[in-house]
Structures are given as structure tokens and as C-alpha cells.
Amino acid sequence: MGKLIFSISLLLLLLDGCYGGKVGVCYGRSADDLPTPAKVVQLIKQHNIKYVRIYDSNSQVLKAFANTTIELMIGVPNSDLKAFSQFQSNADTWLKNSVLPYYPTTKITYITVGAESTDDPHTNASSLVVPAMQNVLTALKKVGLSRRIKVSTTLSLGVLSRSFPPSAGAFNSSYAYFLRPMLEFLAENQSPFMVDLYPYYAYRDSPNNVSLDYVLFESSSEVIDPNTGLLYKNMFDAQVDALYYALTALNFRTIKIMVTETGWPTKGSPKEKGAASPDNAETYNSNIIRHTVTNQGTPSKPGEAMDVYIFSLFNENRKTGLDSERNWGLFYPDQTSVYQLDFTGKNGGFRGNSRGGNSRGRSESWCIASSKASEIELRGALDWACGPGNVDCTAIQPSQPCFQPDTLVSHASFVFNSYFQQNGGTDVACSFGGVGVKVNKDPSYDKCVYITAGGNNTKATNASALSSSASTSHGNESLVWNLSLCLVILLLFSLQTTNSQAL
């Protein structure tokens, strides 16, 4: 029996790595003229969004999500923390009246108790969070749902006193009174550390010190952590690892991180115009989706799945502050897309513009190698694209459609365009250190087809060459590896169980 229990425990531990990262969206409602919750659910289903975060437990919203497979994260606002922390009966009543009437028809999987409480300037909200969390958990235990619905709270990166280099990540000691009991709660109940991460703000506030490419996942260079030697190609990974190192420093090594908000605004105030734009928003969100669904992990935790929620479904015009605060939306109130995203990540995140236009001209633009570039420059850029750039370079191999003409410029042009199209079609994605050039004439020839935005083509595709795009190639390899691992685990478990029964 002891061996069987150990085998089951090991199986559950290992199977945790068999599932990919999930991408969800935040559904805030601080806006006028929004669609009804029922229409919002239809919009969410239309765009294959499987995970949604709301910030309260609004009955109309919960009803709208009934009888769908969409998993819902609901919230207890900061304004309710005092009542929830003071009396168990308040948490019990809330669960009875605001949650249980809709569960399990509405698939509620998480409850966030408080949001970014350490940033709340008007209350001592953070001191109320853990008692409120405990009372919500106790209420769930009373009805047998504590294992089905996880309880946590969301924080901002402001809980860190230091985030760079990542290995030096440390929590702000002024929050020690709150953080340690909260972390003990999360570890004991196997709940995730929920954090809202916004590389956008780091660039907006310090554009001379932070590279835009670095925060958009578009950088061809790397930032090294001098303590570990790990290389970082984007700020998001560096921020996540800083949190993991901070957790490790306090000996909380088993807590997983969930990013409950991240995104990029499409419009900003004058001081934000260089950062807030539809192009940058589309690039960032496309890349974060691909990064998540392909289980790329972070340098300190490569291949580890992590769930991420994109902020936000709609622009919220009732929010105060700079213009960017009101312009994070993926959709207009009429339910058309500000820019579209493929939430499966299969097309590099990009799906085209639902208004029928092509705001960035991607389907009419290609990227080729400059004929003026030196051989050394082209070779370096080509090697990077076929290596760290994750481009599938099969098509330029001998006997493949794009091998001839066998020249460095021709091979580089095909590879440059593949990277360009599969990484948002931005000017940055065609830079290659200055040796990439955007053109408006299709460079395809014979059977060698240069893909366009999203990988769609009107001509025949390079069937044997373009077996997968740069993003899906990496994702498929990860998926195959994960499935293979799961099958091996299940086989070993089956054999172990048989042996245990025989004994």
C-alpha cells in the first residue's frame, strides 16, 4: 500500500508538467456602452478564449458563463476585505448567495481575495488579505469545494525591493508582516502566487535605459545575469525569475507563479506616445501568447508551464489616470477587434484585422536580405534566425523548394521573411541588425513560396519545407515531448500499480 501511495504521489507530481501554459483574458467592466454579459460570452467563445478573470462576483456575469467550458476566476474586491476578514459569517454568506447558486454550472476555478492590496493608498488592505483568504477557504471547506476552487490574491511587482539582476530578486521588507503569512497560506494550500506584470511601464518610465525590443520579446541581443550566467531575451522572463528567486530566498520553492494581468495599451498620453500604440500592443500580446502556449518557461525554469491572463477584453473609459489606463482593450464595444489575437498561439498570435482592413499592410509586405549586406552580416543573421530565432529553415536545405539559387542572399531572404511574418510583421522583426529590407513585391518564385501574415498564402505552400511555422514548430516539439513524457509516466504507473497489487 505504501508503494502504491508513493506511486500515485509521484504520478501527480510528474503529470503536472504534462500540461501546457494557459492563456486567459481579463474582463473588466469599468466602462460605458459595453456589450451585455451574454454577448461578451459569445465573443469570448468566438475567439477560442478558454480562461477568463473577472474582478467581482456579479450575478449577471456568472449566469452568462453558465453551461460553457470557460474557466472563470472571480474576485473579492478590496472594499470587501474588512468585512471578510472580521467575521467568518460574512465569507459564508457571500459564498452561499454569490457563488454556490451558479456553481458548478458556471465553472469557477479561482477566487482572488483582494487585488494589488500593497498598492492601495487609501486603506491598510494588505493587512486584511490573509485573514480574509483564510475565511474564504474555510467557507469553501464547509461545502467541500476547497480542492476544486483555489484561493489566492493578486499582487504587483511592487512587492519586490529589487528585481535586477533576477537572481538578486528580493521582497520589500516593509511588506514582511503580510507576505510571509500569505506565502505560508499559498504553500499549504497549493495555491499559485498571482502577480500582475507590466513590462510596458518599465519602458514607458525609462525609455533611455530599457530597449523597446527587449520588452516586446523582439530583441536579438541578450541581457546576462552576472550571478548565474543566465541569458534573458525579454523583460517578462526577467521579472518572473526575479519573483522565483525572491520566493526561493524565503524558502518557498514549491509555489508556482501565475500572471493574472499583463498587456500593452494601444493609446496613451503625450508622454506615452512612443510606447502606447496598436503595433506595440499587438506585438507584445502575440509574443506573450506564443511564449506561454509553447511552454518556453524562463531561463531559470526552462520548459515550465505558466498561466497568463491578457489585460484586457475592452477599453475601460471610466478609469482615471493617464490615457493609457483607458486603452488596454482587445475589442471595441461593438465587438470588433482593435487588433486580433490567436489565443491558441498556432499562428504566432496574429489573426488579421476584423474590420476588413490591414492597418499595418502585412499581407502586402515581405522582408528580404539586403543585397548590400556583407557575407559576415548575412551569415550571422541567418544563423541566429535558424537557431535562437526558432525559424524552420528546412526549405533552404538541398533538394527543398527554396534551396536554389544556392546563394547566401537568397537563403537569408527566405528565412528573414519567415521570421518577419511569424513575429508580427513589424519593422523591428525585419531589422536583423540592419541587413533586412521590407518590400511590397512578393519575392516568391517557382515552388518557393514566401509566407504572408499569419502564414496564409494564396499560392501552393512549400509542402515539404514549411512543415510548421517558427512558433508552432517550437510549440509542436514541446507538445510532442510533453505527450511522450505523459505516456511514459502512465505506463510506469500502470506497471507499478500491477506490481503493487501482485504483492
FENWO-V352324 format. One record per residue. N is the residue number from 1. RES is the residue in one small letter. SS is DSSP state (H for helix, E for strand, L for the rest). D_CENTER is the distance of its C-alpha to the mean C-alpha in whole Angstrom. Layout:
BEGIN
n: [N:N]
res: [RES:RES]
ss: [SS:SS]
d_center: [D_CENTER:D_CENTER]
END
This chain:
BEGIN
n: [1:2:3:4:5:6:7:8:9:10:11:12:13:14:15:16:17:18:19:20:21:22:23:24:25:26:27:28:29:30:31:32:33:34:35:36:37:38:39:40:41:42:43:44:45:46:47:48:49:50:51:52:53:54:55:56:57:58:59:60:61:62:63:64:65:66:67:68:69:70:71:72:73:74:75:76:77:78:79:80:81:82:83:84:85:86:87:88:89:90:91:92:93:94:95:96:97:98:99:100:101:102:103:104:105:106:107:108:109:110:111:112:113:114:115:116:117:118:119:120:121:122:123:124:125:126:127:128:129:130:131:132:133:134:135:136:137:138:139:140:141:142:143:144:145:146:147:148:149:150:151:152:153:154:155:156:157:158:159:160:161:162:163:164:165:166:167:168:169:170:171:172:173:174:175:176:177:178:179:180:181:182:183:184:185:186:187:188:189:190:191:192:193:194:195:196:197:198:199:200:201:202:203:204:205:206:207:208:209:210:211:212:213:214:215:216:217:218:219:220:221:222:223:224:225:226:227:228:229:230:231:232:233:234:235:236:237:238:239:240:241:242:243:244:245:246:247:248:249:250:251:252:253:254:255:256:257:258:259:260:261:262:263:264:265:266:267:268:269:270:271:272:273:274:275:276:277:278:279:280:281:282:283:284:285:286:287:288:289:290:291:292:293:294:295:296:297:298:299:300:301:302:303:304:305:306:307:308:309:310:311:312:313:314:315:316:317:318:319:320:321:322:323:324:325:326:327:328:329:330:331:332:333:334:335:336:337:338:339:340:341:342:343:344:345:346:347:348:349:350:351:352:353:354:355:356:357:358:359:360:361:362:363:364:365:366:367:368:369:370:371:372:373:374:375:376:377:378:379:380:381:382:383:384:385:386:387:388:389:390:391:392:393:394:395:396:397:398:399:400:401:402:403:404:405:406:407:408:409:410:411:412:413:414:415:416:417:418:419:420:421:422:423:424:425:426:427:428:429:430:431:432:433:434:435:436:437:438:439:440:441:442:443:444:445:446:447:448:449:450:451:452:453:454:455:456:457:458:459:460:461:462:463:464:465:466:467:468:469:470:471:472:473:474:475:476:477:478:479:480:481:482:483:484:485:486:487:488:489:490:491:492:493:494:495:496:497:498:499:500:501:502:503]
res: [m:g:k:l:i:f:s:i:s:l:l:l:l:l:l:d:g:c:y:g:g:k:v:g:v:c:y:g:r:s:a:d:d:l:p:t:p:a:k:v:v:q:l:i:k:q:h:n:i:k:y:v:r:i:y:d:s:n:s:q:v:l:k:a:f:a:n:t:t:i:e:l:m:i:g:v:p:n:s:d:l:k:a:f:s:q:f:q:s:n:a:d:t:w:l:k:n:s:v:l:p:y:y:p:t:t:k:i:t:y:i:t:v:g:a:e:s:t:d:d:p:h:t:n:a:s:s:l:v:v:p:a:m:q:n:v:l:t:a:l:k:k:v:g:l:s:r:r:i:k:v:s:t:t:l:s:l:g:v:l:s:r:s:f:p:p:s:a:g:a:f:n:s:s:y:a:y:f:l:r:p:m:l:e:f:l:a:e:n:q:s:p:f:m:v:d:l:y:p:y:y:a:y:r:d:s:p:n:n:v:s:l:d:y:v:l:f:e:s:s:s:e:v:i:d:p:n:t:g:l:l:y:k:n:m:f:d:a:q:v:d:a:l:y:y:a:l:t:a:l:n:f:r:t:i:k:i:m:v:t:e:t:g:w:p:t:k:g:s:p:k:e:k:g:a:a:s:p:d:n:a:e:t:y:n:s:n:i:i:r:h:t:v:t:n:q:g:t:p:s:k:p:g:e:a:m:d:v:y:i:f:s:l:f:n:e:n:r:k:t:g:l:d:s:e:r:n:w:g:l:f:y:p:d:q:t:s:v:y:q:l:d:f:t:g:k:n:g:g:f:r:g:n:s:r:g:g:n:s:r:g:r:s:e:s:w:c:i:a:s:s:k:a:s:e:i:e:l:r:g:a:l:d:w:a:c:g:p:g:n:v:d:c:t:a:i:q:p:s:q:p:c:f:q:p:d:t:l:v:s:h:a:s:f:v:f:n:s:y:f:q:q:n:g:g:t:d:v:a:c:s:f:g:g:v:g:v:k:v:n:k:d:p:s:y:d:k:c:v:y:i:t:a:g:g:n:n:t:k:a:t:n:a:s:a:l:s:s:s:a:s:t:s:h:g:n:e:s:l:v:w:n:l:s:l:c:l:v:i:l:l:l:f:s:l:q:t:t:n:s:q:a:l]
ss: [L:H:H:H:H:H:H:H:H:H:H:H:H:H:H:H:H:H:L:L:L:L:E:E:E:E:L:L:L:L:L:L:L:L:L:L:H:H:H:H:H:H:H:H:H:H:L:L:L:L:E:E:E:L:L:L:L:L:H:H:H:H:H:H:L:L:L:L:L:L:E:E:E:E:E:E:L:H:H:H:H:H:H:H:H:H:L:H:H:H:H:H:H:H:H:H:H:H:H:H:H:H:L:L:L:L:L:E:E:E:E:E:E:E:E:L:H:H:H:L:L:L:L:L:H:H:H:H:H:H:H:H:H:H:H:H:H:H:H:H:H:H:L:L:L:L:L:L:L:E:E:E:E:E:E:E:H:H:H:E:E:E:L:L:L:H:H:H:L:E:E:L:H:H:H:H:H:H:H:H:H:H:H:H:H:H:H:H:H:L:L:L:E:E:E:E:L:L:H:H:H:H:H:H:H:L:L:L:L:L:L:H:H:H:H:L:L:L:L:L:L:L:E:E:L:L:L:L:L:L:E:E:L:L:H:H:H:H:H:H:H:H:H:H:H:H:H:H:H:L:L:L:L:L:L:L:E:E:E:E:E:E:L:L:L:L:L:L:L:H:H:H:L:L:L:L:L:H:H:H:H:H:H:H:H:H:H:H:H:H:H:H:H:L:L:L:E:E:L:L:E:E:L:L:L:L:L:E:E:E:L:L:L:E:L:L:L:L:L:L:L:L:H:H:H:H:L:L:L:L:E:L:L:L:L:L:E:L:L:L:E:L:L:L:L:L:L:L:L:E:L:L:L:L:L:L:L:L:L:L:L:H:H:H:L:E:E:E:E:L:L:L:L:L:H:H:H:H:H:H:H:H:H:H:H:H:L:L:L:L:L:L:L:H:H:H:L:L:L:L:L:L:L:L:L:L:L:H:H:H:H:H:H:H:H:H:H:H:H:H:H:H:L:L:L:L:L:H:H:H:L:H:H:H:L:E:E:E:E:L:L:L:L:L:E:L:L:E:L:L:L:L:H:H:H:L:L:L:L:L:L:L:L:L:L:L:L:L:L:H:H:H:H:H:H:H:H:H:H:H:H:H:H:H:H:H:H:H:H:H:H:H:H:H:H:H:H:H:H:H:H:H:L]
d_center: [41:39:38:37:35:33:32:30:29:28:27:24:23:23:21:18:17:18:15:11:8:7:6:8:10:12:15:18:21:23:24:27:28:25:25:26:24:25:25:21:21:22:20:17:19:20:16:15:13:13:12:13:13:17:19:22:24:26:28:28:24:24:27:25:22:25:26:22:20:17:16:16:16:19:20:23:24:25:28:29:28:32:33:31:32:35:36:35:37:34:31:33:34:31:30:33:33:29:27:30:31:28:27:26:27:24:21:20:18:17:19:18:22:22:19:19:22:23:23:25:28:31:31:30:28:26:29:29:26:27:30:28:26:28:30:28:27:31:31:29:31:34:33:31:27:26:25:23:22:20:21:19:18:16:16:16:16:20:20:21:24:23:19:21:22:19:22:24:21:23:23:25:29:29:27:28:30:27:24:27:28:24:23:26:25:21:23:26:24:21:19:15:15:13:12:11:10:11:12:14:17:18:18:20:22:23:23:26:24:21:20:18:17:16:13:12:12:15:18:20:21:20:21:23:23:26:27:25:25:21:20:17:16:13:13:9:11:14:13:11:15:17:16:17:20:21:20:22:25:26:26:23:22:21:18:15:12:9:7:9:9:7:9:12:16:18:21:22:26:28:27:23:24:23:20:19:19:18:18:16:13:13:13:10:8:9:8:5:5:8:7:5:8:10:10:11:11:12:16:17:15:15:14:13:10:8:6:4:6:7:10:12:14:18:19:21:24:26:24:26:25:24:24:20:20:21:19:15:16:15:18:22:24:25:22:22:19:19:17:15:12:12:10:11:10:14:15:13:11:14:17:20:21:22:25:27:27:25:24:23:26:24:26:29:27:27:27:30:31:34:38:38:36:38:37:36:33:32:32:30:27:28:28:24:23:24:23:20:19:18:21:23:26:29:30:32:34:37:38:35:35:34:36:39:40:39:38:36:35:35:32:30:30:29:26:25:25:23:20:21:20:17:15:16:20:20:23:21:20:24:25:25:27:30:31:29:30:29:31:32:34:33:34:34:37:39:36:34:31:29:26:24:21:19:21:24:28:31:33:33:30:31:31:31:29:26:25:21:19:18:14:16:18:16:14:17:19:16:17:21:21:19:21:24:23:23:27:28:27:29:32:32:32:34:37:37:37:40:42:41:43:46:46]
END
